[in-house]
Amino acid sequence: MTEMKLMQGNEACAAGAIAAGVRFFGGYPITPSTEIAETMAKKLPALGGCFIQMEDEISGMGVVLGASLAGRKVLTATSGPGFSLKQELIGYAACAEIPVVIVDVQRVGPSTGQPTSPSQGDVMQVRWGTHGDHPMIALSPWTVRETFDAAVMAVNYAERFRTPVILLMDEIVGHLRENVQLPNASDITVYPRRRPTKSRAAGYQPYEPEQDMVPNPADFGTGYRIHVTGLIHDYTGFPSGSPVVTEKFIDRLHRKIAIAQDEITHYDEFFMEDAEYAVVSYGGVARTAYEAVRKARAKGLKVGMIRLMTIWPFANKIIEQTAEKVRAILVPELNYGQLKYEVERAAAGRCPVSLLAKYNTLLFTPDEIVDGIENLTGGRI
């Protein structure tokens, strides 16, 4: 392990991306994600990488897709308003299967909202922000060290599945400072850029999938001819209007993530051994929820906590299992209610699911969540 150092969440995000091999950052500064861009601007040139500030968030997204197609591992970072602007090209990346990591450090919205205030209001936009039908991977860390690890993981998933991956942070974690020990470079698993397994003479087709449902299109400039389009395409990469090709293509986009869902789904369980009630939380709110659960336990309430790190694909199995076991579930969120409805869907009537919402720019206090737990339990000990 490296020496202990004081590090901010946004700095850890940049450090993790660099450790995973990112050598190109394109974007536009926006609160509360700007420290990611600042860190990349400082560190990438010394590593032979490139930082470029574009004129807006749309071009920032476009330039990272171009760099990725040319063989670079790439990162862009933004917050809610910029994330909205990136949606069309996120859909393009999903269809053209271009590896890219987009960091969204959430703030209160809609529109310009409250730029410096914490929120978790982008949860549903991450999943459904683009039109059409495709899966999404989104990770939400709750500590500075996990932000580093999640950044590495996000880059690896983007490269492995050739898909956009969202690192869904919030202002709490982005601006949090903690003492951390980062792993040595030799201890970090880095997934390499996928390369063609056939020569052109052997019948190479850029979008022909491997056994894991993921194709290996060549990078631009490596001697292969490749056509990239946002239209539905066959294995050659050229557009096809065939209903059969369309169905197989969209099905494959989903299957390449679905077959690895158990591996992709990361979560923690706390105090769940004898729990009769559960709190399901994520991101910065999970830090407060953990303390609230500890305080509720001290009062004799049998409550546990599920902390979701993987937001999408959703952790259906663990929520189903939890709902079978407990009397009720509480979901505290810094929004008007978003992930609560996914928890409710997965619980499927096995137990009641209640929302504790806050959206006034302020953080939850532990006592507010304790009150929510007591309302859930009816004071039963």
N, C-alpha and C positions, 0 to 999 in steps of 0.2 A: 504494500500500500504506500501511497505517497504521504508526505507530511500533512498534518492537520492544518487546515487553513479556513479563514472566514470567507464565505462565498455567498453571493446572491443567487437566487433561483434562476434568473435570466442568464447570469454568467455560467452557471452549471449547465444550462441548456446548450449554450454555445460550445462549451468545453466537451460535452458529450457528443455533439454532432461532429466536431473535429476529430475526436477519438475514434468515431465510427467511419471516418474517411471523407467527410464532407470537405470539399475544396472549392466550392462556389456558393456564394450567397448573393442573391439579388432581391431587392425589396425597397421599401419606402418607410421612413421612420414614423412610428405612431405609438403613443402612450397606451398601455404600459409595457410595451414590448421592446422599446428602443434600445435598451441595454444589450439585447441579443445582437442587433445590428452593429452597435458600437464595438462589442467584443470581437465579432467576426471581422470587422474592418481593421481592427488592430492586429489580429493574429493570423489571418489567412495569408497575407502577402509574404510573411516570413516562412510560410510552409509551401510556397510555390502555388498558393491558391489565389482566388480572385474574389474581391468584393466590389459590387457595383450598386450604387443608389440610382434607382430609376425615377421617372417623373411622376409615377403614381403606382398604386397597388396592382392594377391590371398589368402594366408592363413589367412590374416586378415579378409577377407570376409567369408571364410569358418568357422572360429571359432565363428563368431557372429551368423551364421545360426544354428550351433550346440547349442549355448547357448539359442537361441530363441526357438528351438524345445524342450529344457529342461524347458521352462517356464519363461525365463528372458526377459524383455524388453531390446532391444539392439540397439547400435549405432556404426557405423564406420565412419571415416572421411578421406578424401583424396583430391587430385587435379587431373587434367586431365590425366597424365600418369598412376596414380594408378587407376583412374576410368575406364580407358581402360582395365586394368588387371582384374577388378572385373566383367566384363560384363557376362562371362559364368555363374557365380554363382548368379548374379542378375536374369538372366533368370531362373535358377533353383529355386530361391525363388519365382518367379512369378508362376511357374508351380506347385511347391509343396505347395504354399500358406503359406509361412513362413513370419511372420511379421519382418521387418527390416527397419531401417532408414540409408540411406547412404548420408553423407554430401559431396558435391563436391564444394570446394572453387576454382573457376576457375582461371586459369592463361593462358598466351599466349602460343599457341602451333602452330603446332603439335609436337609430340615427346616430348623431354625435354623442348623445346621452350624457353621461358623466365620465369624462375621460380618465380620471385618476381613481375611480371607485371600483371596488371588487364586485364581481358578478359571476354567475354561472348560467347566463342567459343564452349561450350559443349551442347548448347541448343538442337541440333538435336540428338546428341549421347545419351542424357538422354532418349529421346523418342524411338530411333531406334537402340540403341547400341547393343542390343541382337538380336539373330536370332529368327524367329518364330513370332507368332501373339499374343500379349498381350497388355493390356493398361498400362499406367504409370501415377502416380501422382508425380508432381514436383512443389515445392513452391520456390519463389524467393523473399526474403525480401529486403527492401530498407533502414531500419534503424536498430540501435542496439536493440531497444525495440521490433521491429517487428521480429527480428531474434529470440529473446526469445519466442515470441508468435508462430512463425512459427515452431520452434523446438517442442513445445508442440503439436501443430496441426499435425505435421508430425508423431510423435509417436502415437497419437490418431488414425490417419488415417491408419497407418500400422497395428495397433491392430484391428481396426474395420473391415477393409476390408481384412485382412490377405494378405498383399501384400508388396513388396518393395516400399518405398517412398523416393524420392530424395529431399533433401534440397539443392537447386541450388543457392549457394551463389557466390560471386565474391570477388576478392582480395580487392576491394574498401570497401565493407561492412564488410568483415572478419576482416580487420585491422583498421576499423574506431573505434574511441572512442567517446562516447557521454555520457552525464549525463542522467541516466535513473532511473525510479522508477519501480521496478518489483512488480507484484501482490503478495499478501499474499498467502501462500499455500492453505488456505481455499477457496480462490476465483478462483482457477485453476480447470477447469474440466478435469478429467483424465479418459480415457476410459480403463476399465480393460481388462485383458487377457480373451478372450472368452473360455468358458468351455463346455464340452459335456452336452447336455440337456437330453440325454437318457443313461440308464445303458446298460451294455453289454447284460443283460438278456432281456432288452426291445428292442433289435435289433439295438444297436448303430453301426453306420457306420461312420468312421471318416470324410469322404468327402461328406456326404450327406448335401446339403445346407439347410440353414434356409430360411425364406421368403425373406430375403434381399440378397439372392443368395450366401451367405458366409457360409462355413462349420465351424464346431467347433471341429477340431481334438484335441484329448487330448495331453497334454504335456507328454513327456517321463517321466517315473517313477511314474505315478499317478494311476497305476493299470489297464490301458487299453493297448490293443495290437494295435499298429499302424505301418503301413508300409509307408515309405516316399520315393518317387522316382521322378526323373525328367522326367520319361516317362508319357505319357498320361495315366490316370488311372480312374477307375470307383469309385463309392462311397466307396468301401472297401479300396481304397488306392493302390490296386494292378494294374499293367499294364493291359491295354486292347487294342487290335488291332482293335476294332470295329469302323467302320466309324460313326455309330450313336453316340457312346460314345464320340468319338473325336470331332465331331461337337458340341455336347451339352456342352462338357467341355470348348472348346475355346469360345463358345458363352457366357457361364456363366462368364468366366473371364472378358469379356468385359462388360457384363450387370451389374455386381455387382458394377462397377464404374459408368457406364452410368446412372443408375437410381438415383444416388446421385450427378450428375454433377452440378446441380444448386447450391447445398449446398457447393460443393467443390470449385467452381469457385469464387475466391476472387479478387476484383479489386477496384480501386478508380477512381473517376471522378473529375477533377478540371476545372473550368471555361468553362464548356461545355454547359451552359444554352443558350448562343447566339453564340456558336462557329460555324464558317464557315470552319475551318480547325482544324485538330486534330493531336497531337503527341501521339504515342503509345510507351510506354517505360516500362522498368522493371529493377529490381536490382539496382545496384549502379548508373547506367546511369540515372535512373529516378530522382535522386536528382538534377543532372545538368539540365535535361530536364525541371523540374518544375521551376527552376530559369529562364531558357530561355523563357519559356512560359510567365512568369511574365514580363520579359523585353520586349517581343514582344507585350504583352497587353499594356504596357506603351507607345509603339509606335503607338498604335491604331489598331493593327492587331487582328482580331477576331479569336483567336486560343485557343483551350482547350487541355486537356491532359487526356488520359486514362492510368492509371498505373496498369499493370497486376502483381498481386502477384502469382496467380496460372498460371503456364506456361503450364502444362499438367494435365488433359485434357484441350485442348485449349478453350479459351473463345469465342466461335463462336458467341453466341447471342449478346454480347455487341459490338463486332466488326461489325456485321451485322447492328445493330441499329445505330452505329456511322457512318458507310459508307452510310447509307440512308440519314443522316442528313447533312454531310459535303461535301465540294467540293473536298478535297484531304486529305490524311493521310501521315504523315512522321514517319518513324521508325528509330530512332538513335540506333545503336548497336556497341558494341566493338567486332566486328567480320566482316567477309567478306560478311555477309548477311545470316541470318538464320531465325529468327522469322518473318522477313519481308515477307517471302513467305507464312507463315501461315496467316498473316494479309491479304495479297493479296488474298489468297484462300477464306477466310471467307468474305471478301468484295465482291467477286464474280462480279467484274466489276461495282459495284455501284458507285465507285469513284476511281481515281488513287491512288496508294500506292507507295511512294518513299522511298528509303533506304538512310540513312546517316551512312556510315560505317567508322570505325576507328580501326586499328589493328596494330599500331606501338609502342605499350607499353604505350602510353600516354593517359590520361583521356580526355574526351571532356571538352571544356570550354563552358560556357553558350553562349558566342558570336558565337561559331561555330554552335551551334544548332539554334540560332537566325538566322544566315545566311541561314541555311537549311530551316527554316520556311519562310523567305522572298523569297527564290527561289521558294518555294511551292506556295506562294500566288501571286507571280508576283508583289509584292509591293502593292497589293490592300488593301485599308483600308475601 
